[in-house]
Amino acid sequence: MIQQEKVTRFRALHAGPRALLLPNPWDAGSARVLAGLGYQALATSSGACAGVLGRRDGRVTREEALAHAQAIAAAVELPVSADLEKCFADAPREAADAIRLAAGVGLAGGSIEDASGNKERPIFDFAHAVERVAAAAEAAKKAGFVLTARTENYLRGRPDLDDTIKRLQAFEKAGADVLMAPGLPDLDAVRAVCAAVKKPVNFMAGIRGKSFSVAALEAAGVRRISLATSLYRAAMTGLIAAAREVNEQGSFGYIEHSVATPELAGYMKE
C-alpha cells in the first residue's frame, strides 16, 4: 500500500466492530513476525526503540526515533504509528515539525504526549499542553496523518482522573484523532475516560495488574489496544532465561522449545 492508503486503512480500523489490537515491534524482523501472525497495524515503542540502542527510555533523539520507525514501516505492508514521546520539543511549532517529519518517512500515524521531561514539573501546564496538541493536529491534518494525543498523568505521579479527562477532552477539541491515558488504574477509570470523549480511546496494556482482557476493555468502550514495551520485554525475558541457563547450568534446554530457524525465516522477506 502507498502511504495514503495506509492512513485510510488505519483510520478505518479504529471504527471496526472490534477494538484494534496494535502490537509494538522493536525492529524490522519482529514487525515481519507480527504481520505474519495476522495483525492489521503496528506501532513503535519509545522504550523498545531505546532498548534496541542499549539505552533507557527517553534517551533517543528525534532522528534516531524516526529512522527506527521508518525501518519498521518499510518492512511491512501495514499502517505503522510511531511513539514520538513529546515530539522531541517543548515549543508547539517545533513539536509539529516532528509530525511533519514522521509523515515524510512513511508512517500512518504518531503520538504526542504532555510529559515534559522535567523532574520538577513532569507534566506540561494545561494551556501549553493543549497548544502543543493543536499545533501537532494542524500538521497532521495537512500531512494526512492519524494523531494520537496522550496525557501522562498516571505515569508521572499525578493520578488525577478529573484532570486526565479534562486534558483528553481538550486534546480532542484541539484536533487529535485518538486519545490515550496510559496507566489508568482500573476498568472504572477506563470507562469514565471512554464515556467522556467521542474520539477513539487507546488503552496501553503492559503494566502488571493494570492490563485487562480485550473483552473487558471493549466492553468499557476502548477502540484500540497497544502493547507498549511488553512484547520486547517478553523477548528479553526469554533471552535472559536462556543465557542464564547456559552460563549457570551449562545446559541448552531452551533450544528444545525455541522457534525453529525455518519457521522464523518464513516470516522474513526473501
N, C-alpha and C positions, 0 to 999 in steps of 0.2 A: 504493500500500500504506500502511496505517496503520503507526505505528512498531513495534508488537509484531510485526506480520507481517514487517517489515524485519529485526528482530532474529532471528526464527525462520529466515528465509531466509539471513541472514548466517551463523548457526551451521551451517546445513546445507551451505553452500558450502565449509566447512572439511573436510567429510567426503566430498566428491565424489571421483570417480575420478581427477581431475587436480588439480594444485595450483591454488589460486585466484589469479588474476592481479589484483592490486589496484593500479591506477594512481592517481596523485596529481594531481588537477586543482588549479589555483591560483585559480579563480574560477568563477562560475556558468556562464559561457559554455564554458570548457574542460570543465567537468563534463558539459554537454549534448553536446559533441562525443564525449567518451569513452563516454557512454551510447549515443549513436547508432552508435558503432563496435562495440557488442556486449558491452562489459564488463558484468559482473554485479554489481559492487560497487565502491565508490570509497573513497579515504582522503585526508584533507588532509595537508599537509606544513607543518611549522612554518617551514622555510626559505622555501618558496614563499609562505606567508602573509606572512612578514616582507618578502619582496621586493616583493610587491604594494603594501605600505605604504611602500616605499622605505627599509627598514631591514635590518639584519643579523639572522640567525637568533638567537633568544633574547632579542630586544628587543621582544616583543609582549606586551601584557597579557592576562590571562585573559579579560576582557570582549571584547577585540578578536579573540582567537582563537576564542571561542565564536560571535561574530557572523559571522566568516568561515566557520566550519564550518556554521552554520545556513543561510547563503545558498546554500552548495553543496548541502546536504541538501534544501533547498526546491526546487532547480532540477531535480531528477531523481526518478524513481520507483525508486531503487536504495538499498540499505543504504549508509550512509556512516559510516566510522570516523574519529575525529579524532586527530591528533597533538597531545597535550596536554602534551608535554615532561615536566617533573617535576610536572605538575598545579599549577604555579604556587605551590607551597608546600613548605616543609620538613617541617612537622608532619604526622603521619598524618591527623589529623582534618580539617585544612584541605585536604590533598590529596584526601581523599574528597569534600569539598564540590565540587570541580571535576568529579568523576564525576557527582554528582547533577545539577549544572547542565547538563552535557553531554547527559545523558539527557533533560533537560527541553526541549532545543531541537531534538529530533527525530533525534538521532544513534543509530545502532545499536551503536556501539562506540567505544572510545577507548583511549589508551595512558597508561601511567605509566612513568617511567624513573628510574634511580638516579643520574643525573648531578646533582650538587649545585649547579653554577654557581659554585662556589668554586675559584679557580685553585690555591690551596694544597692543597686536598683535593677533587679534582674528582668523586670517587665517594663516595656516602654509605657510612658504615660498614655492614657486612653486616647486623647486627641491626636497625639503623634502616631500612635499605632494605626488609627483609622486613616490618617493621611497617607501613611505608607501603603496600606492596602489599596486605597483609592488610586494612587499612582501606579501600583502594580497592575490593578484591574484595567486601567486605561491602556497600558502597554499590552496586556494580554488580549484585550478585545481587538486591538489593531493587528496583532500577530496571529489571531485565530488560535487561542491557547486556553486551556482549562486551568483556571487559577484556584488553588486551594488556600484558604486563609485559616491559620490556626492560632489559637491562644494557648500559651504555655503555662497558665496559672498553676495547674495541678502538678506540673513537673518542676516548678521553680519555687515551691514552698508557699504558694498562695492558693489554698483550697477554698476559693470563694465562688460558689456556684452562681450567685446573682451577678457578680462581675463578669464571670465567664460567659454567661448568657448575654449580658449587655454588650460585651465585645463582639460576640458572634453575630448578634443582630445588627450591630453597626458595620461589621465587615460585609455582611450580606447586602446591606443598603449601599455600601461603597462599591459593590460590583463583583465580589467574589462569587465563583461558581459552585464551590464546595466549601463546607465549613468543618472545622476539626478542633477538638479539645482533648489532647492526649492526657491519659491518666485519670479519667473520671472514675470515682471510687466504687460505684455500684450501678445496677441497672436502673434504679430510680433516677439517678443523676443523668444517665443516658437518655431515659425517656423525657426528662424535663428539657434537655437540650434539643432533642429532636422535635418536640412539640412547640418550641419557642421560635423556630425558624422554618422557612419554606424551602430553602435550598438543600440539596443532599448533604447529609452528615456522614463524615468518615470517622469510624471508630478504629483506634490503634490497638491491636492485640499485641501481646508480647510482654506484659507486666504480670508477674506472678500474683495470683489472687484477684487480678483485675482484668482477666481475659475470659470473656464469656462466650458461650457457644454461638455459632452462626444463627441458629434458630431463635435464641433468646434476643440476640441483637436485632435481627429482622423484626421480631415482634415489638421491640422497643422503638422502631422507626428508623434504624440505621440503613443507609443506602450503599455504603461502601466500607469494606473492612481491609485495612492494611496490616502488615505483619512486622513492621519496623525492622529491628536487627535480629528478630527471633530465629529466622532460618539461618542466618550467618552464625549466630551463637550456637545453634544446634549442630552445624557443621564443625565448628571449633570444639564443641563438646566431644564429638567423635574423634577429632584429631588428638585432643589431649588424652583421652582414654586410651587410644591405640598407641600413642607414643609412650605413655607411662607403662603400658603392658610390656612393650619391648624393653624399655630401659630398666624397669624394676623387676620384671618376672622372667625376661629372656624368652618369651613366647610370642606367637603370632596368631593368636586366636581370632583377633579382629578380622583377619583376612577371610575367614570362613563365612562371615555374614556381611561382607562388603559387596557393593555392586561390582559386577564383573566388567572388565575393560571393554568387551564387545558391546555390552548393554549400554554402558556410558557413552561409548563412541557413537551409538545410534542416535543420540540426541544432537550431535555436533554436525556442522557443515562439512562437506567433502573438502 
